[in-house]
Amino acid sequence: MKQIIFLVFFCLTFKGIAQDMQVADSLQSGYVKYIFTRQVSPFSQEYVDAPAFLNFNSGETVFVTGRFGMEEKHNTGELMGDSAGIGYVGPTSSEKGFMVYRNFITKEITYNQLKLASFPPYVVKDNWVEMKWELSEKTKVIAGYNVKKATTVFRGTKYTVWYTDSIPLPYGPLKLFGLPGVILEATVHNVGMNGRDTMYKAFEVCYPCSNNQTIEAPVEDVVKTIEEEVLFRDNFQYYFVSESNEKFKPFGGKMFLSELPSERAILNKRKESHEKVYEWETKDTKRVLQGIDYKNLLDPNKKGGEDLTLPDFSKF
């Protein structure tokens, strides 16, 4: 009899604790809807506008853009570009969209990359890198919230953001986090070869509110570490040509590299991305795949790659 009474007491207590946790979580749940704006070119007054949203609870966030059903306004055809902020170039719309998931309890960050050419979609397990913020006393109002200015440099790119301490959670769009309030506006400076800025600005905020959207990490069959992903992206042309030649072999066809890979080419390509240098890199880091007979893959009509002086990595 005592065992039955204890079991009932335990079940009721556990149920009460679970309900309390749900209530506490709902009080810290909400969402932010942003408009992503990017100038088409430095010589044009045309802009791409695309929606994005951030869903969050007491310990997790998921940032999503480029999902089917999220209307885009632009006049340059299919929106192309670095939707992930880490070098992806291709269509930015899919059923899942581009997702960045953070778990602040386990300190995990994962994001997905969409299918590109013949390569299937995959998930990247990123490093949890703390951001060093410089706070400002400047203020303004966004979506009805008083916000404060802050700046940081993350992986070689400068960000200017506006956050509100009315929502005292360290969340933000893209991979941004670590401020004493949710980020409602973020400007990414000097993206692309022509140094254009891009901006995410909130137009609707709900907090606290019941969040009907599922907050979970993206899932794909292929999973890469961030180091594997960067190596793949830096040497994408080699991987693409090699895989294509395997498919063409039975038919006697062959693709060539347009140029020999080089540090210069890789670093120039990274200028198109939000992430230009990484925390594990030094002046001795080799970004070009080693041990490859590239000359067999080089177009006979092309000459290739010269090197360049590397940037000062101590700044990043």
C-alpha positions in Angstrom: 0.0 0.0 0.0 2.8 2.4 0.9 4.4 1.6 -2.5 1.2 2.5 -4.3 0.9 5.8 -2.4 4.5 6.7 -3.1 4.1 5.9 -6.8 1.0 8.1 -7.0 2.8 10.9 -5.2 5.8 10.6 -7.5 3.7 10.7 -10.6 1.7 13.7 -9.4 5.0 15.5 -8.4 6.6 14.7 -11.8 3.5 15.9 -13.6 3.5 19.1 -11.6 7.2 19.7 -12.3 6.7 19.0 -16.1 3.8 21.5 -16.2 5.9 24.1 -14.4 8.7 23.6 -16.9 6.3 24.0 -19.8 4.9 27.2 -18.3 8.4 28.6 -17.7 9.4 27.7 -21.2 6.3 29.3 -22.8 7.1 32.5 -20.9 10.5 32.7 -22.8 9.1 31.5 -26.2 8.5 33.8 -29.1 9.5 34.7 -32.6 10.9 37.5 -34.7 10.1 38.0 -38.4 12.7 39.8 -40.5 13.0 41.2 -43.9 16.4 40.5 -45.5 17.5 43.3 -47.9 20.4 43.2 -50.2 21.4 45.6 -53.0 21.5 43.8 -56.4 24.7 45.6 -57.3 26.7 48.6 -56.2 25.6 50.3 -59.5 21.9 49.6 -59.1 19.2 51.1 -56.9 17.3 47.7 -57.0 17.2 45.6 -53.9 16.3 42.0 -53.1 13.8 41.6 -50.3 13.3 38.2 -48.7 11.6 37.1 -45.4 13.3 35.2 -42.6 12.3 34.3 -39.1 13.7 33.4 -35.7 11.8 31.0 -33.4 13.0 30.5 -29.9 12.2 29.1 -26.5 14.1 29.1 -23.2 17.1 27.2 -24.5 16.9 26.8 -28.3 16.7 28.9 -31.4 16.2 28.2 -35.1 16.7 30.8 -37.8 15.1 30.1 -41.2 15.1 31.7 -44.6 14.5 30.6 -48.2 11.7 28.2 -47.3 9.0 27.5 -49.9 6.0 29.5 -49.0 8.0 32.5 -47.7 7.4 35.2 -50.3 10.3 36.8 -51.9 10.3 40.2 -53.7 13.0 40.8 -56.2 13.4 41.4 -59.9 16.5 39.4 -60.8 14.9 36.0 -61.4 15.8 33.2 -59.1 17.5 34.5 -55.9 21.0 33.3 -55.9 23.8 33.8 -53.4 25.3 33.1 -50.1 22.1 32.4 -48.1 24.0 30.6 -45.4 26.6 33.3 -45.0 29.3 30.7 -45.3 29.9 30.4 -49.0 26.9 28.6 -50.4 26.1 29.7 -54.0 22.9 28.3 -55.5 19.1 28.4 -55.3 18.2 29.6 -51.9 14.7 28.2 -51.7 13.7 24.7 -50.7 11.1 22.8 -48.7 13.2 23.1 -45.6 14.9 26.4 -46.4 18.2 27.3 -44.9 18.3 26.7 -41.2 20.6 27.6 -38.3 19.9 25.8 -35.1 21.4 26.6 -31.7 21.0 24.7 -28.4 22.2 27.0 -25.6 22.1 24.1 -23.1 24.4 21.7 -24.9 26.2 24.5 -26.8 25.6 22.9 -30.2 25.1 24.8 -33.5 24.2 23.1 -36.7 23.0 24.4 -40.1 22.0 22.8 -43.4 23.3 23.2 -46.9 20.9 22.7 -49.9 21.5 20.4 -52.8 24.1 21.8 -55.1 24.8 20.3 -58.5 25.1 16.5 -58.0 25.9 16.8 -54.3 23.1 15.9 -51.9 22.0 18.3 -49.1 23.9 17.9 -45.9 24.1 19.2 -42.3 27.2 21.0 -40.8 28.1 20.8 -37.2 29.7 24.1 -36.5 32.0 25.2 -33.6 30.5 27.2 -30.7 32.5 30.4 -31.0 31.8 33.2 -28.4 31.4 36.6 -30.0 33.2 39.7 -28.6 30.7 42.6 -28.7 31.4 46.3 -28.4 28.3 47.9 -26.9 27.1 51.4 -27.7 24.8 53.9 -25.9 23.0 54.7 -29.2 19.3 53.8 -29.3 16.4 53.8 -31.7 13.0 52.0 -32.0 12.4 48.9 -34.2 9.0 47.1 -34.4 7.9 49.0 -31.3 10.9 48.0 -29.2 13.7 50.2 -27.8 16.9 48.9 -29.1 20.6 49.5 -28.5 23.6 49.3 -30.9 26.4 46.8 -30.8 29.2 45.7 -33.2 31.4 42.7 -33.6 33.8 41.0 -36.0 33.1 37.3 -36.6 35.2 35.2 -38.9 36.5 38.2 -40.7 33.3 40.1 -41.2 32.0 43.1 -39.3 28.4 43.1 -38.0 26.4 46.1 -36.7 23.3 45.0 -34.8 20.5 46.5 -32.7 19.2 44.5 -29.8 16.4 44.9 -27.2 16.9 44.1 -23.5 13.1 44.0 -23.3 13.6 40.4 -24.5 16.5 39.4 -22.2 17.6 36.4 -24.2 21.0 36.2 -26.1 19.5 35.3 -29.5 19.8 36.6 -33.0 19.5 35.9 -36.8 22.1 34.0 -38.8 24.8 32.8 -36.3 24.7 35.9 -34.2 24.2 35.6 -30.4 25.6 36.6 -27.0 24.0 40.0 -26.3 21.8 40.8 -23.3 18.8 40.9 -25.5 17.3 39.5 -28.8 18.8 41.1 -32.0 16.1 42.9 -34.0 18.3 44.3 -36.8 21.7 43.0 -38.2 23.8 44.6 -40.9 26.5 42.4 -42.5 29.2 44.7 -43.9 31.3 44.3 -47.0 29.8 41.1 -48.5 30.9 40.1 -51.9 33.6 41.3 -54.2 32.1 44.8 -54.4 31.7 45.2 -50.7 27.9 45.5 -50.4 26.0 45.5 -47.1 23.1 43.2 -46.3 20.5 43.8 -43.6 18.0 41.7 -41.6 15.4 44.0 -39.9 12.5 42.9 -37.8 9.0 43.9 -38.8 7.0 41.6 -36.4 7.9 40.4 -32.9 5.9 38.2 -30.6 7.2 37.7 -27.0 6.2 36.0 -24.8 3.8 33.9 -26.9 3.0 30.3 -27.7 5.2 29.1 -30.5 3.6 26.7 -32.8 6.7 26.2 -34.9 8.9 23.2 -34.2 12.4 24.2 -32.9 14.7 21.4 -33.9 18.0 20.9 -35.6 18.1 20.2 -39.4 18.5 16.6 -40.3 20.1 15.1 -43.5 21.8 11.7 -44.3 25.2 13.4 -44.7 26.8 15.2 -41.8 30.0 17.2 -41.9 32.1 19.1 -39.4 32.7 22.8 -40.1 36.3 22.0 -40.9 35.2 19.4 -43.5 32.7 21.8 -44.9 35.2 24.6 -45.3 37.6 22.3 -47.1 34.8 21.1 -49.4 33.7 24.6 -50.2 37.2 26.0 -50.7 38.0 23.1 -53.2 34.5 22.7 -54.7 35.7 23.0 -58.3 38.0 20.0 -57.8 35.3 17.9 -56.1 32.8 18.8 -58.8 35.2 18.0 -61.7 36.4 14.7 -60.1 32.8 13.5 -59.5 31.7 14.5 -63.0 34.6 12.7 -64.6 33.7 9.5 -62.8 30.3 9.7 -64.3 31.6 10.6 -67.8 34.3 7.9 -67.8 32.2 5.2 -69.5 31.4 7.7 -72.3 34.9 9.0 -72.9 34.2 12.5 -71.7 36.3 14.6 -69.4 36.0 17.9 -67.6 38.9 20.2 -66.7 39.7 22.7 -64.0 39.7 26.3 -65.3 42.8 27.0 -63.3 45.1 25.5 -60.8 43.8 26.0 -57.2 45.7 28.5 -55.1 45.4 30.4 -51.9 44.7 33.6 -53.9 41.7 32.0 -55.6 40.3 30.6 -52.3 40.7 33.8 -50.3 39.1 35.8 -53.2 36.2 33.5 -53.3 35.7 33.8 -49.5 35.1 37.5 -50.0 31.7 36.6 -51.4 30.9 34.9 -48.1 30.1 36.2 -44.6 32.9 34.0 -43.3 36.3 34.8 -44.6 38.7 33.3 -42.0 38.3 30.7 -39.3 39.3 30.4 -35.7 41.6 27.4 -36.4 43.5 29.0 -39.3 47.0 30.4 -39.0 49.4 31.8 -41.6 50.6 28.2 -42.2 47.1 26.8 -42.9 46.9 25.0 -46.3 43.4 25.5 -47.8 44.3 23.8 -51.1 43.8 20.1 -51.1 47.3 18.4 -50.8 48.6 15.3 -52.6 46.5 15.9 -55.8 47.9 15.7 -59.3 46.1 18.8 -60.5 47.9 19.1 -63.8 46.1 16.1 -65.1 42.9 18.0 -64.5 43.9 21.4 -65.8 42.5 22.7 -69.1 45.4 22.6 -71.6 44.4 26.1 -72.7 44.6 27.6 -69.1 47.5 28.6 -66.9 47.0 28.5 -63.2 47.3 29.8 -59.9 49.6 32.2 -58.3 49.8 32.8 -54.6 49.5 35.9 -52.5 50.5 37.3 -49.2 48.2 36.0 -46.5 46.1 38.3 -44.3 47.0 39.0 -40.7 45.1 36.3 -38.9 45.7 37.8 -35.5 43.0 40.4 -36.2 40.2 37.9 -36.4 
